[in-house]
């Protein structure tokens, strides 16, 4: 099962390696990790998607908390958060196929960001699930390159993760 | 104006550091130049790893963080095993390393090593200092982090140009402010209540002391709680010494090399109260099985330990001293006599092994003799291997300490750790016990002992074997003895004398006992070589 963790860290050198090193040395599997600064410039938020069971996610949470620059760790409850990831997909596309692919893009809420005589590049920001659907739909045309950021997530409502 | 190097020394002085263990090199020279002008006593070890072990022994004996220093590159990498040893046993250490100049970082220049990176898995926290103005905050934080919560080693890596750079002034912060670090010390009242109820309901309860009890300074609280509750106590290797071996309610050490009595009691209990014990595989081989048969209460200051190795019914996160004190106030003695009869029947079955010998020194008998001769508050430092288990099972720690590398199992720990312990407690007897394998990993420290006049007593159990590995080869590898015979040992006594240390050899238990008396009465360093039959088993 996949778990999404929202981790607030002090914005200092080495913190990313401390977090990623923890995953590798304790044998936890990381699906994706995305980092960016928060409303407070000295704090960054890491959104980490972990594949595992309850025992593993509890250990991940506790071990993350032991890292000194980690300020807060929260395992987000399914349904109680919104998440999205940015994906760029370069797909083979002859001029004849262009309309079909543009249709798919429209259907899936993706934007066309680059066009060449032989390819189209789509940009989508959506949930991981819908990103995967988009990839499935584009697969028959021949996907040349993909770049994905991994999920970022925020809790729904007025109760922010910042609150201790 | 003041230099980074001077600030570093001032920070140590502000922290009340009186002894530091180290080995200099080019990249740490500016710091040493100010140490030269300081009243801090510097102990020059003979290899950097031993600086960390000595700081470890010092920290465990004094209760204050130990300080060790090394230069960049190989100096720093030599420290790693010592840092990892301290990490596994949760010993507060502040390790300071020199580093190549900031502008050369990452270019693989002479004696450069990414030591903060290399030590990541073995440090509680680490710093690579980029700005000399940050030094006071970093030192304050380092000592705070090392010594609070679950203690551990903290590394400060300081590039040589940061040591040389000048800043305007030096102000040492009053306290460390770290937003992500607030260890919880008070146990949750609700959880304590639940634990007390479980104790009341239990028919076959047992207490298990780990190293956390010693680290928390909770020996008296543990004794008081055991007395008030009437629950029999066992210990892991790191928990040895919390309860004296001859206490009526003490069952002994658990685990692979533990006492059958203690293991049987653990296996048959219906309530196990783990106190600062992380349920390592050598202590509890089948934790899940145990959790199926018994309810588990786990008291630990590190929340990450709870549920890591064993499923827990009632977790209590907090300082063991505080938690046990609270629990002792409220607990009632409700332990059924039937259980106590059973447990103490196990204890009566346990026989002391070994008979005194005339042709060699029986090590188990000798350790019991030594134990009887030593002062109540003595510090025994055991190395790793058969000698460690002989000591753990036969040495009775009363008011003193039993120091050993329990977690990482680092051979060569004993002599340097004993040096550190003796400096922390100069008026106590400090004896290191090692095998001929482990002694050869740290015997260079005889030089340190002589140079700095540190009267540590060293006992070498010489059986010309790496005895514990040899036993594994006998048991699991059809007796294929490879790389476990130590032919080529020097004459250890002559080696001791070459350093100017009094050294004696014992060939029988009677002789060993008499020499141990002389050793303990002597005010100088002393090396006692005991010739041991290689066939004497570990248990």
Interface residues (C-beta under 8 A of the other chain):
Chain A: X9 X10 X13 X14 X17 X18 X21 X25 X55 X58 X59 X62 X63 X65 X66 X67 X68 X69 X70 X71 X72
Chain B: X116 X117 X120 X121 X124 X125 X126 X128 X130 X145 X178 X179 X180 X181 X302 X303 X304 X306 X307 X308
